């Protein structure tokens, strides 16, 4: 019985050794050997082999290499890469290798999706925290100041006040300002601005931010040029290292849509 089993294994091993191999020495041998290898497989495995050849061949060339070769019209480079990957393999080896490559790519994709989900969720949590924390800074429009008048005109400056409620210094702030008239937003006035303090604003310190509004003549017929006519809201605060302490725009509607898409893709 033992001799029969050994004999059977020997036959199977010999049969495996006799499987035709892909010969990528030349274009002709590659073409003919691919057909020979394909014909040696069961009919059900032949479509799998066709797809596997493509998977295995492409696994040996990166996207940058492929784009560079196409840009330089270097078809020989691509063909040599294909030959290196397929040469000497049997049909079953190509199918097995393709399955392994596909599994690895699927694992890498799942890991990449998981990392992106984690990053987006962290950004969302930071946005939610920033939305709450930035309210404590109490950025307010304080007063309007006019500079020295020259030839009947003078520069107009909006002065805003802000208090640092944090325990660490604040180096810079970014905000949105919108102008209102009779309680309604004035068209096309919503703009974003940033300001860097000459010296970092210490913990608990109150500071001023100056914003030039242009010249006085631009507001000559405007009876609403008061601090109350400007609505401001803070969306970012930077620390002394010039990196954001809080940033409300770290996560937006597009990020939310992407997060939901990835979660659905990951089955969460």
Buried (B, 14 or more C-beta within 10 A) or exposed (E): EEEEEEEEEEEEEEEEEEBBBBBBEEEEBBEEBBEBBBEBBEEEBBEBBEEBBEBBBBBBBEEEBBEEBEEEEEEEBBBBBBBEBBBEBBBBBBBBBBEEBBEEEEEEEEEEBEEBBEEBBEBBEBBEBBEEBBEEBEBEBBEBEEEEEEEEBBBBBBBBBBBBBBEEBBBBBBBBBBBBEEEEEBEEBEEEEEBEBEEBBBEEBEBEBEBEBEBBEEBEEEEEBEBEBBBBEBBBBBBBEEEBBBBBBBBEEEBEEBBEEBBEEEEE
